[in-house]
């Protein structure tokens, strides 16, 4: 019998998968569902596409194989929870009020609780010991740090420029929002953890492997969303919508490669019975 806390985390994840399907399908297939301007509505619909055809299947597959004892699937599961948390913070705090507001609240909150109940059940030390000693931690950690510095540098420099010149960044003006939800979430939920994960991974600390795998899975999935957003924005007639596409493609390939290297170097083994059954 699955332990109560772990069973609860998996149960929450099943609810998340269902709500994720409802939210993404609604935004994708219901005409004029979003009340945001053309750019933001197109971005949300591109995000919905990736959530529906990539995130939902990956989350379900991760759940199934995690329950069967796969540690790789367990890391994938945690990474997809990270994606849902990060992704739906944008909808909750950044999308114009719409009929799915309460579902956004649930997706954001349930992702937090699933991680709270799930992470303590991860055999951090056991998993870290099963990584190949030749795992290229320097390369993977270096990419994570570069990604963090690149994103953080963009958002911080634009924020400092506003302090100096008083001019609101153009990308904020284009969204029609009073502030940047992208800057806020990246600088609080993503970039600090990329930096922390990189340094811990360089030192081969147990949490370094877990954080790095989670973050690379989250980033790999979200970069696909960024690419889809550009496509939807271009189709909606937004000028220069493809400008950042090559950049996101490079980051996407690098994130997928880092994810593959981490999971490939994790020796397959069943999660210890003490973590799954009473």
C-alpha positions in Angstrom: 0.0 0.0 0.0 1.4 3.4 -1.0 2.3 5.5 2.0 -0.3 8.1 2.8 1.8 11.2 2.0 3.1 9.8 -1.3 -0.3 8.6 -2.3 -1.7 12.0 -1.6 0.9 13.7 -3.8 0.2 11.3 -6.7 -3.6 11.8 -6.2 -3.1 15.6 -6.4 -1.0 15.1 -9.6 -3.9 13.2 -11.2 -6.2 16.1 -10.4 -3.6 18.4 -11.9 -3.4 16.4 -15.1 -7.2 16.6 -15.5 -7.4 20.3 -14.7 -4.4 21.0 -17.0 -6.3 19.2 -19.8 -9.5 21.3 -19.2 -7.6 24.6 -19.0 -5.4 24.1 -22.1 -8.2 22.6 -24.2 -10.5 25.5 -23.3 -8.0 28.2 -24.2 -7.0 26.4 -27.4 -10.4 25.5 -28.8 -12.9 28.0 -27.5 -12.9 31.0 -29.8 -12.0 34.4 -28.2 -11.7 32.8 -24.8 -8.9 35.1 -23.6 -9.7 38.8 -23.0 -6.1 39.8 -23.3 -4.6 41.8 -26.2 -3.5 40.0 -29.4 0.1 39.3 -28.2 -0.8 37.9 -24.8 -3.8 35.9 -26.1 -1.6 34.4 -28.8 1.1 33.5 -26.3 -1.4 31.9 -24.0 -2.8 29.8 -26.8 0.6 28.7 -27.8 1.3 27.7 -24.3 -2.0 25.8 -24.2 -0.9 23.7 -27.2 2.3 22.6 -25.5 0.5 21.9 -22.2 -2.1 19.8 -24.0 0.1 17.7 -26.3 3.3 17.6 -24.3 2.9 18.4 -20.6 -0.3 16.4 -20.0 1.1 13.2 -21.6 4.5 13.5 -19.9 2.8 14.1 -16.5 0.6 11.0 -16.9 3.5 8.8 -18.1 5.7 10.0 -15.3 2.9 9.2 -12.8 2.4 5.7 -14.2 6.1 4.8 -14.2 6.8 6.5 -10.8 4.2 4.2 -9.3 6.0 1.2 -10.8 9.2 2.3 -9.1 11.2 4.2 -11.8 13.4 6.9 -10.3 13.8 8.5 -13.7 10.1 8.8 -13.9 10.0 10.2 -10.4 12.3 13.0 -11.5 10.2 13.6 -14.6 7.1 13.8 -12.4 8.7 16.4 -10.1 9.9 18.4 -13.1 6.4 18.4 -14.7 5.0 19.7 -11.4 7.6 22.4 -11.5 6.4 23.3 -15.0 2.7 23.4 -14.0 3.6 25.6 -11.0 5.7 28.0 -13.0 3.5 28.0 -16.0 0.2 28.6 -14.3 1.6 31.4 -12.2 1.5 33.3 -15.5 -2.2 32.5 -16.1 -3.1 33.2 -12.4 -1.3 36.5 -12.1 -1.0 37.7 -15.7 -4.0 36.7 -17.7 -7.1 38.9 -17.9 -9.8 37.6 -15.7 -11.7 34.8 -17.4 -14.0 31.8 -16.5 -11.1 29.5 -15.7 -9.6 31.8 -13.0 -10.5 29.3 -10.2 -8.9 26.5 -12.2 -5.7 28.5 -12.5 -5.8 29.0 -8.7 -6.2 25.2 -8.3 -3.4 24.3 -10.7 -1.0 26.7 -9.0 -1.9 25.7 -5.5 -2.2 22.0 -6.1 1.3 22.0 -7.8 2.7 23.6 -4.6 1.1 21.0 -2.4 2.0 18.1 -4.6 5.7 19.2 -4.4 5.4 19.7 -0.7 4.1 16.2 -0.2 6.2 14.6 -3.0 9.7 16.0 -2.4 10.1 14.7 1.2 9.5 11.2 -0.2 12.4 11.4 -2.7 15.4 9.4 -1.7 17.8 12.3 -2.3 20.9 10.5 -1.2 20.0 7.2 -2.8 19.3 8.8 -6.2 22.5 10.9 -6.1 24.6 7.8 -5.4 23.2 6.1 -8.6 24.4 8.8 -10.9 27.4 7.8 -13.0 30.6 9.4 -11.6 31.3 10.5 -15.2 28.1 12.5 -15.4 29.2 15.9 -17.0 28.1 18.0 -14.1 30.4 20.9 -15.0 28.9 21.2 -18.5 25.3 20.9 -17.3 25.8 23.2 -14.3 27.6 25.7 -16.6 24.7 25.8 -19.0 22.3 26.3 -16.1 24.3 29.2 -14.8 24.6 30.7 -18.2 20.9 30.4 -18.7 20.3 32.1 -15.4 22.8 34.9 -16.1 21.4 35.5 -19.6 17.7 35.7 -18.5 18.5 37.5 -15.3 20.8 39.9 -17.1 18.0 40.8 -19.6 15.4 41.4 -16.9 17.6 43.2 -14.5 19.2 45.5 -17.1 15.8 46.5 -18.4 14.6 47.2 -14.8 17.7 49.3 -14.1 17.3 51.2 -17.4 13.8 52.1 -16.2 15.2 53.5 -13.0 17.7 55.6 -14.9 15.5 56.8 -17.8 12.0 56.4 -16.6 11.1 54.6 -19.8 9.0 51.4 -19.4 10.5 48.5 -21.3 8.9 47.9 -24.7 8.1 44.3 -24.0 6.0 45.4 -21.0 4.2 48.0 -23.0 3.3 45.4 -25.7 1.5 43.2 -23.2 -0.7 46.0 -22.0 0.1 45.0 -18.4 1.1 47.5 -15.7 4.1 45.4 -14.8 6.0 42.3 -16.1 4.9 39.0 -14.8 7.8 37.4 -16.8 10.4 39.5 -15.0 8.7 38.8 -11.6 8.4 35.0 -12.0 11.8 34.4 -13.6 13.7 36.5 -11.0 11.9 34.8 -8.1 10.9 31.2 -9.1 13.4 30.3 -11.8 16.7 32.1 -11.9 17.7 31.7 -8.2 17.0 28.0 -8.3 19.0 27.6 -11.6 22.0 29.3 -9.8 21.6 27.2 -6.7 21.2 23.9 -8.7 24.2 24.7 -10.8 26.5 25.2 -7.8 25.2 22.2 -5.9 25.6 20.1 -9.1 29.2 21.2 -9.5 29.9 20.1 -6.0 28.0 16.8 -6.7 25.7 17.5 -3.7 22.7 15.2 -3.6 20.2 18.1 -4.0 22.2 19.3 -7.0 21.1 16.2 -9.0 17.5 16.5 -8.0 17.2 20.3 -8.5 19.1 20.1 -11.8 16.9 17.3 -13.2 13.7 19.1 -12.2 14.8 22.4 -13.6 16.0 21.1 -16.9 12.8 19.1 -17.4 10.8 22.3 -16.5 12.9 24.5 -18.8 12.9 22.0 -21.7 9.1 21.9 -21.6 8.6 25.6 -21.2 11.0 26.5 -24.0 8.7 24.5 -26.3 5.9 26.8 -25.1 8.0 29.9 -26.0 8.5 28.6 -29.5 4.8 27.8 -29.8 3.9 31.3 -28.5 6.0 32.9 -31.2 4.2 30.8 -33.8 0.8 31.8 -32.6 1.8 35.4 -32.3 3.2 35.5 -35.8 -0.1 33.9 -37.1 -2.0 36.6 -35.3 -0.1 39.3 -37.1 2.2 40.4 -34.2 5.2 42.2 -35.7 8.6 40.6 -35.2 7.1 37.6 -33.4 9.8 35.3 -34.7 12.7 37.5 -33.6 13.6 35.4 -30.5 12.8 32.1 -32.1 16.4 31.1 -32.9 17.4 31.9 -29.4 14.7 29.8 -27.8 15.5 27.0 -30.2 19.2 27.0 -29.0 18.1 27.1 -25.4 15.6 24.3 -26.0 18.1 22.0 -27.6 20.6 22.7 -24.8 18.0 22.1 -22.1 16.9 18.8 -23.7 20.5 17.7 -24.0 21.2 18.5 -20.4 18.0 16.6 -19.4 19.0 13.6 -21.5 22.5 13.6 -20.1 21.2 13.6 -16.5 18.6 10.9 -17.0 20.9 8.8 -19.1 23.5 8.8 -16.3 21.0 7.7 -13.6 21.2 4.0 -13.3 17.8 2.4 -13.6 16.6 0.9 -10.4 13.4 0.4 -8.5 12.6 3.0 -5.8 13.3 1.4 -2.4 10.3 -0.4 -1.0 10.4 1.7 2.1 9.5 4.8 0.0 6.5 3.1 -1.7 4.9 0.6 0.7 4.1 0.4 4.3 
